[in-house]
Amino acid sequence: MKVLSIKAAAEKLGVHTNTVYNWVREHGFPKSFEVGGKSVWDEEDIDNWLKAKKESSHGSSNAGEAQAV
């Protein structure tokens, strides 16, 4: 398992860290968990979330929150 910090997760997605936290609260983005007192995300969870967003959008450019990805 590869874990990503908030900064690394945001960089992977091409968004600001605040956007990641917003997606967690409002758009079903995977929740973080703590390792050594730091919040991290499982990269596979992020990849699966992206895949689900892509499948649900059916190639539409109007995919709402996923358009920034």
C-alpha positions in Angstrom: 0.0 0.0 0.0 1.3 3.4 -0.9 0.1 6.3 1.3 -0.1 9.9 0.3 0.0 13.1 2.4 -2.6 15.8 1.8 0.0 17.6 -0.3 0.8 14.6 -2.4 -2.9 13.7 -2.8 -3.6 17.2 -4.0 -0.7 17.2 -6.3 -1.8 13.9 -7.8 -5.2 15.3 -8.4 -4.0 18.7 -9.6 -6.0 20.6 -7.0 -5.5 22.7 -3.9 -5.4 20.9 -0.6 -8.6 22.7 0.5 -10.3 21.1 -2.5 -9.4 17.6 -1.3 -10.9 18.3 2.2 -14.0 19.8 0.5 -14.4 16.6 -1.6 -14.1 14.5 1.5 -16.9 16.4 3.2 -19.2 16.8 0.2 -18.3 14.5 -2.7 -17.5 11.1 -1.3 -13.8 11.4 -1.6 -12.0 8.7 0.5 -11.4 9.7 4.1 -7.9 9.9 5.4 -6.5 7.8 8.2 -3.6 8.5 10.6 -0.1 7.0 10.5 2.4 8.4 13.0 0.1 11.2 13.8 -0.3 12.4 10.2 -3.3 12.2 8.0 -2.7 10.1 4.9 -4.7 8.5 2.0 -4.3 5.1 0.4 -3.4 5.9 -3.2 -5.4 2.9 -4.4 -8.5 4.4 -2.7 -7.9 7.7 -4.6 -7.4 5.8 -7.9 -10.7 3.8 -7.3 -12.5 7.1 -6.6 -11.2 8.6 -9.8 -12.2 5.5 -11.8 -15.7 5.7 -10.4 -16.0 9.4 -11.2 -14.8 8.7 -14.8 -17.3 5.8 -15.2 -20.2 7.9 -13.8 -19.4 10.8 -16.0 -19.5 8.6 -19.2 -16.9 11.0 -20.7 -19.0 14.1 -20.1 -17.0 17.3 -19.5 -19.8 18.4 -17.1 -18.8 15.9 -14.4 -19.2 18.5 -11.5 -16.6 18.1 -8.9 -14.5 15.8 -11.0 -14.0 18.4 -13.8 -10.8 19.7 -12.1 -9.2 16.3 -12.0 
